[in-house]
Amino acid sequence: MKSANPENEYIPLDLTISVRRDTLRLISEMAQDMGISINEVFSFLAEDSVVDLELLEDLNKIEIPTKCSLDDLKNALLKKKLC
């Protein structure tokens, strides 16, 4: 994956993670279908899950309520024009 920041580079990490057996089976099938390793699948998944965070507003300013009603959630989404 290409980074928006050309100074960004890939840094190898040795990680130990735990996933359910059926999750591993699906990821293994995905890797086989794509012709890549399981490590590459996890790398793509990790990068895809955070790629837009750099583009979002400062996350420190976001307040996460302990609970909200369905109407509160709808209004918040409409306010942010997310739906």
LUMKOLDO-86164 format. One line per 8 residues: number of its first residue (from 0); their letters; for each residue y negated, x negated, z negated of N, C-alpha, C, CB. Coordinates in Angstrom, 1 decimal. Glycine has a CB too. Example, Ala and Ser with C-alpha at 12.3 -4.5 7.8 and 13.67 -1.06 7.14 Angstrom:
<atoms>
0) AS) 5.7 -13.2 -7.8 4.5 -12.3 -7.8 3.3 -13.2 -7.8 4.5 -11.3 -9.0; 2.2 -12.8 -7.1 1.1 -13.7 -7.1 0.0 -12.9 -7.9 0.6 -14.1 -5.7
</atoms>
This chain:
<atoms>
0) MKSANPEN) 1.2 -0.8 0.0 0.0 0.0 0.0 -1.2 -0.9 0.0 0.0 1.0 -1.2; -2.2 -0.4 0.7 -3.5 -1.2 0.8 -4.4 -0.7 -0.3 -4.1 -1.1 2.1; -5.1 -1.7 -0.9 -6.0 -1.3 -2.0 -7.4 -1.2 -1.4 -6.0 -2.4 -3.1; -8.2 -0.3 -2.0 -9.6 -0.2 -1.6 -10.4 -1.4 -1.9 -10.2 1.1 -2.3; -9.9 -2.2 -2.9 -10.5 -3.5 -3.3 -9.8 -4.6 -2.6 -10.6 -3.6 -4.8; -10.3 -5.3 -1.6 -9.6 -6.4 -1.0 -9.2 -7.5 -1.9 -10.4 -6.9 0.2; -9.9 -7.7 -3.0 -9.6 -8.7 -4.0 -8.3 -8.4 -4.8 -10.8 -9.0 -4.9; -7.9 -7.1 -4.7 -6.7 -6.7 -5.5 -5.5 -7.3 -4.8 -6.6 -5.1 -5.4
8) EYIPLDLT) -4.6 -7.7 -5.7 -3.3 -8.3 -5.2 -2.2 -7.7 -5.9 -3.4 -9.8 -5.2; -1.0 -7.8 -5.4 0.2 -7.4 -6.1 0.6 -8.4 -7.1 1.4 -7.1 -5.1; 0.9 -7.9 -8.3 1.3 -8.7 -9.4 2.7 -8.3 -9.8 0.3 -8.7 -10.6; 3.7 -9.1 -9.7 5.1 -8.7 -10.0 5.2 -8.5 -11.5 6.1 -9.8 -9.6; 5.9 -7.4 -11.9 6.1 -7.1 -13.3 7.6 -6.8 -13.5 5.3 -5.8 -13.7; 8.2 -7.4 -14.5 9.5 -7.0 -14.9 9.5 -6.0 -15.9 10.3 -8.3 -15.4; 10.0 -4.8 -15.6 9.9 -3.6 -16.5 11.3 -3.1 -16.8 9.0 -2.5 -15.9; 11.4 -2.6 -18.0 12.6 -1.8 -18.4 12.2 -0.4 -18.6 13.4 -2.5 -19.6
16) ISVRRDTL) 12.7 0.5 -17.9 12.4 1.9 -18.1 13.7 2.7 -18.2 11.5 2.5 -16.9; 13.5 3.9 -18.8 14.6 4.8 -18.9 14.3 6.1 -18.2 14.9 5.1 -20.4; 15.3 6.5 -17.3 15.2 7.7 -16.6 16.5 8.5 -16.7 14.8 7.5 -15.1; 16.4 9.8 -16.5 17.6 10.6 -16.6 18.5 10.2 -15.4 17.3 12.1 -16.5; 19.8 10.4 -15.5 20.8 10.1 -14.5 20.5 10.7 -13.2 22.2 10.4 -15.0; 20.1 12.0 -13.2 19.8 12.7 -12.0 18.5 12.3 -11.3 19.8 14.2 -12.2; 17.6 11.8 -12.2 16.4 11.2 -11.6 16.7 9.9 -10.9 15.3 11.0 -12.8; 17.5 9.1 -11.5 17.9 7.8 -10.8 18.6 8.1 -9.5 18.7 7.0 -11.8
24) RLISEMAQ) 19.5 9.1 -9.5 20.2 9.5 -8.3 19.2 9.9 -7.2 21.2 10.6 -8.6; 18.2 10.7 -7.5 17.2 11.1 -6.5 16.4 9.9 -6.0 16.3 12.2 -7.1; 16.0 9.0 -6.9 15.2 7.9 -6.5 16.0 6.9 -5.7 14.7 7.1 -7.8; 17.3 6.8 -6.0 18.2 6.0 -5.2 18.4 6.5 -3.8 19.6 5.8 -5.9; 18.6 7.8 -3.7 18.7 8.5 -2.4 17.4 8.3 -1.6 19.0 10.0 -2.6; 16.2 8.4 -2.3 14.9 8.3 -1.7 14.8 6.8 -1.1 13.8 8.6 -2.7; 15.2 5.9 -1.9 15.1 4.5 -1.5 16.0 4.2 -0.2 15.6 3.5 -2.6; 17.2 4.8 -0.3 18.1 4.6 0.9 17.6 5.3 2.1 19.5 5.3 0.6
32) DMGISINE) 17.0 6.5 2.0 16.4 7.2 3.1 15.3 6.4 3.7 16.0 8.6 2.7; 14.5 5.8 2.8 13.3 5.0 3.3 13.6 3.6 3.7 12.3 5.0 2.2; 14.9 3.1 3.4 15.3 1.8 3.7 14.6 0.7 2.9 15.0 1.5 5.2; 14.3 1.1 1.6 13.6 0.2 0.7 14.4 0.1 -0.6 12.1 0.6 0.5; 14.0 -0.8 -1.5 14.7 -0.9 -2.8 14.2 0.1 -3.8 14.5 -2.4 -3.3; 14.9 0.3 -4.8 14.5 1.2 -5.9 13.2 0.7 -6.5 15.6 1.3 -7.0; 13.1 -0.6 -6.7 11.9 -1.2 -7.2 10.6 -0.9 -6.4 12.0 -2.8 -7.3; 10.8 -0.9 -5.1 9.7 -0.5 -4.2 9.3 1.0 -4.3 10.0 -0.8 -2.7
40) VFSFLAED) 10.3 1.8 -4.5 10.1 3.2 -4.7 9.2 3.4 -6.0 11.4 4.1 -4.8; 9.6 2.8 -7.1 8.9 2.9 -8.3 7.5 2.3 -8.2 9.6 2.1 -9.5; 7.3 1.2 -7.4 6.0 0.7 -7.2 5.1 1.7 -6.4 6.1 -0.6 -6.4; 5.7 2.3 -5.3 4.9 3.3 -4.6 4.5 4.5 -5.5 5.7 3.8 -3.4; 5.5 4.9 -6.3 5.2 6.1 -7.2 4.1 5.7 -8.2 6.5 6.5 -7.9; 4.2 4.6 -8.8 3.2 4.1 -9.7 1.8 4.1 -9.1 3.6 2.8 -10.4; 1.7 3.4 -7.9 0.4 3.3 -7.2 -0.1 4.7 -6.8 0.6 2.4 -6.1; 0.8 5.5 -6.3 0.3 6.8 -5.8 -0.2 7.7 -7.0 1.4 7.6 -5.1
48) SVVDLELL) 0.4 7.5 -8.2 0.0 8.3 -9.3 -1.4 7.9 -9.9 1.0 8.2 -10.4; -1.9 6.7 -9.6 -3.2 6.3 -10.1 -4.2 6.0 -9.0 -3.0 5.1 -11.0; -3.9 6.1 -7.8 -4.8 5.7 -6.7 -6.1 6.4 -6.8 -4.1 5.9 -5.4; -6.2 7.6 -7.1 -7.4 8.4 -7.2 -8.2 8.2 -8.5 -7.1 9.8 -6.9; -7.6 7.6 -9.5 -8.3 7.5 -10.7 -9.6 6.6 -10.6 -7.4 6.9 -11.8; -9.6 5.6 -9.7 -10.8 4.8 -9.5 -11.9 5.6 -9.0 -10.4 3.6 -8.6; -11.5 6.7 -8.2 -12.6 7.5 -7.5 -13.1 8.6 -8.4 -12.0 8.1 -6.3; -12.4 8.9 -9.5 -12.9 9.9 -10.4 -14.0 9.5 -11.3 -11.7 10.4 -11.3
56) EDLNKIEI) -14.7 10.4 -11.8 -15.8 10.1 -12.7 -15.3 9.3 -13.9 -16.6 11.4 -13.1; -16.2 8.8 -14.7 -15.8 8.0 -15.8 -14.9 8.8 -16.7 -17.0 7.5 -16.6; -13.6 8.4 -16.9 -12.7 9.2 -17.7 -13.0 9.3 -19.2 -11.3 8.6 -17.5; -13.8 8.4 -19.7 -14.2 8.4 -21.1 -15.1 9.6 -21.4 -15.0 7.1 -21.4; -15.7 10.2 -20.3 -16.6 11.3 -20.5 -15.9 12.6 -20.5 -17.7 11.3 -19.5; -14.6 12.6 -20.1 -13.9 13.9 -20.0 -13.3 14.3 -21.4 -12.7 13.7 -19.0; -13.6 15.5 -21.7 -13.1 16.0 -23.0 -11.9 16.9 -22.7 -14.2 16.9 -23.7; -10.9 16.7 -23.5 -9.6 17.4 -23.3 -9.5 18.3 -24.5 -8.4 16.5 -23.1
64) PTKCSLDD) -9.6 19.7 -24.3 -9.5 20.6 -25.5 -8.0 20.6 -26.0 -10.0 22.0 -25.1; -7.9 21.0 -27.2 -6.5 21.2 -27.8 -5.9 22.4 -27.3 -6.6 21.2 -29.3; -6.7 23.4 -26.9 -6.1 24.6 -26.3 -7.2 25.3 -25.5 -5.5 25.6 -27.3; -6.8 26.1 -24.5 -7.8 26.9 -23.8 -7.1 28.1 -23.2 -8.4 26.1 -22.6; -7.9 29.2 -22.9 -7.3 30.4 -22.3 -7.2 30.2 -20.8 -8.2 31.6 -22.6; -6.4 31.1 -20.2 -6.3 31.0 -18.7 -7.6 31.2 -18.0 -5.3 32.1 -18.2; -8.5 32.0 -18.6 -9.8 32.2 -18.0 -10.7 30.9 -18.1 -10.5 33.4 -18.7; -10.5 30.2 -19.3 -11.3 29.0 -19.5 -10.8 27.9 -18.5 -11.0 28.4 -20.9
72) LKNALLKK) -9.5 27.9 -18.2 -9.0 26.9 -17.2 -9.5 27.3 -15.8 -7.5 26.9 -17.3; -9.4 28.6 -15.4 -9.9 29.0 -14.1 -11.4 28.6 -14.0 -9.7 30.5 -13.9; -12.2 28.9 -15.0 -13.6 28.6 -14.9 -13.9 27.1 -14.8 -14.3 29.2 -16.2; -13.2 26.3 -15.5 -13.3 24.9 -15.5 -13.0 24.4 -14.1 -12.4 24.2 -16.5; -11.9 24.9 -13.5 -11.5 24.5 -12.1 -12.6 24.9 -11.1 -10.2 25.1 -11.8; -13.1 26.1 -11.3 -14.1 26.6 -10.3 -15.4 25.8 -10.5 -14.4 28.1 -10.6; -15.7 25.4 -11.7 -16.9 24.6 -12.0 -16.8 23.2 -11.3 -17.1 24.4 -13.5; -15.6 22.7 -11.3 -15.4 21.4 -10.6 -15.0 21.5 -9.1 -14.2 20.7 -11.3
80) KLC) -15.0 22.8 -8.7 -14.7 23.1 -7.3 -13.3 22.5 -6.9 -15.8 22.5 -6.3; -12.3 22.6 -7.7 -11.0 22.1 -7.5 -10.1 23.2 -6.9 -10.4 21.6 -8.7; -10.5 24.4 -6.8 -9.7 25.4 -6.2 -10.5 26.4 -5.4 -8.9 26.2 -7.3
</atoms>
